Amino acid sequence: MPSRRVSKDTPPAPRTVHRDAKQDQLAGFREDPAGEILTTDQGVRIANTDDSLHAGESGPTLLEDFHLREKIMRFDHERIPERVVHARGAGAHGYFQVYSSLAGYSSAGFLQDPEVKTPVFVRFSTVVGSRGSADTVRDVRGFAVKFYTNEGNFDLVGNNMPVFFIQDGIKFPDLVHALKPNPRKEIPQAQSAHDSFWDFVSLTPESAHMVMWVMSDRSLPRSYRMMEGFGVHTFRLINAKGVAHLVKFHWKPLLGVHALAWEEAQQIAGKDPDFHRRDLWEAIDSEALVEFELGLQVVAEEDAQKFGFDLLDPTKLLPEELVPVERVGRLVLDRNPTNYFAEVEQVAFCVGNVVPGIDFTNDPLLQARLFSYLDTQITRLGGPNFAELPINRPVVPVHNNQHDGFGRQTLNTGAANYLPNSVGGGFPRPAGPHEGGYAHRTERVSGHVVRARSPSFADHFSQARMFLASQSPIERAHLTDALAFELGKVQSEVVRQRVVDVLLMPVDPQLAETVARALGLSPSSKRTSQGTVANAGLPPSPTLSLVPVRNPTIATRRIAILAALGHIGRSLATVKRAFEKGGANVEIVAPSLGAVKGADEIDSPAVCSLLTAASVTYDAVLVADGEASSLVLAANEDARRFIAEAYRHCKTVGALGAGDQVLTAAGVDLASEGVVVGESAATFAAAFIAAAGQHRHWARDRQRA
Ligand code: HEM
C-alpha cells in the first residue's frame, strides 16, 4: 500500500482519548468461542480432541498427530515467571477524571479537562507471597494505576503505605531476599514472621518507620476498596510555563480505610484465600462503589527544606497536618477483566512511564525503580516487546525505530528504521516545540561522585515515633501484639533481642518493654548508637489513625443472617430489605443450603451453610426471630462459634426476638456495645445499620487497649 503523503509541515493527528478508548482497543483482541468450531492454532478444524492418533487401538501414538503435539506443547508453556515481588494480585478497569483543571500545577493532558474520562487499569497486590498465596496475610499492598492518556501511558505505581523500608534502591534485593522464604527450605510463605526479615530490619534502622506501618492494622486491609494508596516518593509536577512543584500522590477510598483483625485475617486465609480478589470482583460485578479520590500534597520547590526532614527520603511521609491533601479527581473501577492472564498477569507497570507535565526527583529509591521494572519485565514477559501486549498498549499511536525481538507483532512499514534518515522522509520525526514532546526538567547539579547517603537522611526514628503516637490505644495494642507475634516466630534470640534494643527502644521504650516481656526478654540497658534520634517531639498526626470511623456506612458490607427451620420469615425479609437498601450484601446462613422453612410459612433461601460459611468473611451477623429456629441454632456448635467469633472480632451482632437466646448461648453479653436486639423489625434494622456502620466496637476489646 502506498504510504500516506506527508511532509515535515503536515500537523500530526490530534490525540484525544475517551472513556472507552481502551475497551475499544481490547475488543479487537478478544476471542469468543460461542457458536464456533474447535480449531488448531493454524485455524484447521478439529474433529476429535479426546483420542490421540495410534497405530492400532492399543498401539503406539504417532508423531504425525499435529493436534496432539500442538495441544501438549501449548499446555507445557502456559506458565510464565511470576513477578519477583507483588506476584499475587487482582485488577480492574475504570476511568479517572479531574474535578477541575490542574493546569496551574501540570501540563499533563489528562489533568486539564474535567469533562475527560481517561481509561485506567489498576492492579492491587500483596508483596511477599507467591502467585497462589493468600490475600489476607500481613503485608504491604501494591496499588498500581496505568492511565491510558492522550499523551501516552502514565503509571502511578504505589503502595498502601506512604513510606518504604529502605532509602536507597541498591538495598532492594537484600530487603526482598530477607523477606522472601528461606532459600534452603522455601518457607515460610507470604509472611515476614521469620528470622531473616527481622535480622535484616534490625540491622537496617532506616526501616523503623516502615516496620511500624507493617505491624499496624494498615497491613490487614478489609478490602482493596478500603485502603489508601500512596506514590511514596516525591515527584514533580510541571506546568506549561515550566514551573515545577514537588508533589506526593495519594489515593483516598470513598468507603473509608478499614482493617481486618489479625486473628480474622489468619482464619480467612484458610476459609477464603481469595478474599480480596473475590471482594473486588463481586463489587464490580454487582455495580457497587469502587471509587478513590486522587489527592495531591503540593509543595513549592523553594519550600522543600522547610519541614525538618528531606522530602527525597522515602522513609518519611509529609504529615497532612503540615500540607493538606487536595482532592483533585476521582478514580472509578467499574469493569472486571475478561481474562486474568492476558490483563492482570501481563500488565507491566513502570515507574518510568510518565507523560509531559510529570517528572521525577532525585529520591535514590525512585531512581533504582526507574531501571528495575523495564528490566524485570524482559524476563517475566519473555522479551522486549511487552509494550505491544493488548493490556499494555497505549491508546495513542506508537511510532519509533525500536523493532524486532521475540514476539514482535507490529509490521513496521517505513523505508528507514533509523534517524536521521532521508529515505523515509525523516520520519518518525521528533516532536517540535509545541507538539508535546517530553522535556526533562532543567536542573543544575553539582557535587562529588560519592557512594554515600545524604546526611539529611540520617534521622530514622522521629517519624516512627510520630506514627506510633498517632495510633489510638486499640491500634497500638494491635501493633504491639503484631510485634509479639512476629518476633515470637523468630528462632534466634540474638535477633529478637536486637529488634527490641535497636529498633523498638529508640521508637518507644514502653513498646520495647511490652514486646520484650512477651518474648521473655528484657530491653538491654545500653541504648543503641545506630541512627540519629532527632526531632523527638513531632506531634501526632491524627490522619494516621483509622479510629474513629470517618464515614459510617454499611454500603458493600457483608451481613450474615442465621436462620433455621421455624424462623420468622417475614421479619427476616424486612430487615434484609432494609440492609440491602443501605447497599449491604446480605446472605442467609442455615444448617443446610436451600429454602429454610419459616414458622409463618415464609421461607428464606440459604445461600451458605454453617459448614461452608464462617463469620470471619462477614462484617456483621444477626440471628432471625423464631422459637424453633433459635432452639436449633443455640444447640448447634457451628452456629454458636459463628456468632462467638464475630463478637470476639468486635463486629456488630444482633438478634430479632427469640434469636437473642442464640446470642446468649454463644457467650454474647447482650448489654455490650455493638450488640443489637429487638422485637420490631423496622426499629431493629435502623439500630443494626447504625451499629454496623461503625464496623467495629473496640470497647469490647478494652482489656487489650
Ligand atoms: C528500589 C526499590 C524497588 C524496586 C527495585 C522494585 C522492583 C519491583 C519489581 C521488579 C517489581 C515486579 C514488576 C513486574 O514484574 O512487572 C515490582 C512490582 C511492584 N512494585 Fe516495586 N520495587 C521497589 C520499590 C517499590 C516501592 C517503594 C513501591 C511503592 C511505592 C513499589 C510498588 C510496586 C508495585 C505496586 C508493584 C506491582 C506492580 C503490579 O501490580 O504489576 N515498589 N517492584
Boltz pocket constraint, residues with backbone or C-beta under 6 A from the ligand:
constraints:
  - pocket:
      binder: B
      contacts: [[A, 82], [A, 83], [A, 84], [A, 85], [A, 86], [A, 89], [A, 123], [A, 124], [A, 125], [A, 141], [A, 142], [A, 143], [A, 144], [A, 157], [A, 158], [A, 159], [A, 161], [A, 164], [A, 168], [A, 169], [A, 170], [A, 172], [A, 230], [A, 231], [A, 232], [A, 233], [A, 344], [A, 347], [A, 348], [A, 349], [A, 364], [A, 365], [A, 366], [A, 368], [A, 369], [A, 372], [A, 373], [A, 376], [A, 377], [A, 380]]
      max_distance: 6.0
